[in-house]
Amino acid sequence: MFIENFLSNIQGTGVFILVLSILIFVHEWGHFITAKYIGVEVEEFALGFGPTLFAKYWKGTTYMLKTFPLGGYVRMVGDERDKCTGKPEEFYSKPPGLRALVVLNGPVVNFIFAYISFVFVFMLGYPGLSTKVSEIIESGPAQIAGMMTGDKITAIDDQRIYGWTNLEKKLEGETVAPVKVTFLRNEQELTATLTPDIILKPDMLGRERYVRDLGIGALANTIGGVSKNSPAQEAGLKEGDQIIEIDGKKIYDWTSLQKNVLNSKNGRIVIKILRNGKILVKAVTPEIITTKDEFGNDIEKRRIGVGPIQEFDSFRFGFLESCSKAYEELMFITVMTYKSFYRIITGAISAKESVTGPVGIFYIVKGASEAGLSHLLYILGVISASLAIFNLLPVIPLDGGHLFLIGLEKIRGKALSQRVDDYIARAGFSLIILLALFVFYSDFSRFGLIDKIKNLFL
């Protein structure tokens, strides 16, 4: 087991370094090619930081591979304002608009790369959460229309869907119009027209929004994962356990499980599970988390630290449809990421649980590489888009910080003084270092690495 884990981690590390190197190369190439195009000389193009492992001088630029693959840079002639001599090939000799283009095209190329990755994902087979119905709500729209558990939904109003998340997105809104549902039953395609109920339901970020509810559930009531040091782990719940009852109330799917945990009132809840054909009873003390709603009010949420078992399907499309779906996916990820930033800043969701750093990315990339090329390409696209979004934040030394200063220069008609520039740069670097420390701490805490380190000294 130890040797298998060791070899798996070695392989995962190799894939992680490859993925990170590709994304950094793409980002820096965006800066590099734009600088070259507008006539700025580039002295160095480096992947990574630390001691140089490899260097090659070619056509005026030294290309370098560094020891630590956690970044990279493009060094242009005259890219420090106080050292610029005014020569036409220097970065700061160019007008603000052209300098902004050089800075902006790093993130832009990351977005383009993410889009191309998603196009290939949809052509190879998008790894979406299965749309197989695991529960039919009694007297709900689906039951009235004759749908059954095991039916697999393929289209809503003749629009083909790719996974349960996409299905829920199609059903957002409060339009009380009939919904045409296309589904497979025993490999036979059937259709049903449902009149949905309009309900309030939390989205992926916990915000309440109106949805057209069909009276179906997709996630079974079987535990797919238990968080480390969570109430569920302490109570002895395990992956594969089927939760059939909470405080005497029958549980049929994951939605009813979540609802009963959230609405529980007692300090402890009694959970009845089915494990290997035997019924067991566990007492769990939920963790209470205080967050804020969209109006800034404190709300308490209860959780026990379990996740559902998930079944994934592969959704494949032709080239033109893949181009359309890729754009739709990129927009969805971009909007959700900015909404997440806003809710983290306002305290509506926990930054510790929402932000993932290099350690978290390592485990995500490792899992995706083991799941297949389509999964890996999807994660590559998501990280590339996230890298672009993060770099556009208005903080020095990020690209967004430089764009902010160039924008001020354009508005004022002159740049800020060198002294003010230096103060802003120091503040920005300090903020980034604090953020990096926080992210590493969150990663180490989330994956139990802090406990492992503590145990070495106990």
Secondary structure, DSSP 8 states (H G I E B T S, - for coil): -HHHHHHHHHHHHHHHHHHHHHHHHHHHHHHHHHHHHTT--EEEEEEEEEEEEEEEEETTEEEEEEEEEEEEEEEETT-SGGG----TTSGGGS-HHHHHHHHHHHHHHHHHHHHHHHHHHHHH-EEEE--B--EE-TTSHHHHTT--TT-EEEEETTEE--SHHHHHHHTBS-----EEEEEEETTEEEEEEE--EEEEEE-TTS-EEEEEE-SEE-SBSBEEEE-TT-HHHHHT--TT-EEEEETTEE--BHHHHHHHHHT--SSSEEEEEEETTEEEEEEE--EEEEEE-TTS-EEEEEE--EEE---EEEE---HHHHHHHHHHHHHHHHHHHHHHHHHHHTTSS-HHHH---HHHHHHHHHHHHHH-HHHHHHHHHHHHHHHHHHHTSS-TTSHHHHHHHHHHHHHHSS---HHHHHHHHHHHHHHHHHHHHHHHHHHHHHTTHHHHHHHHT-
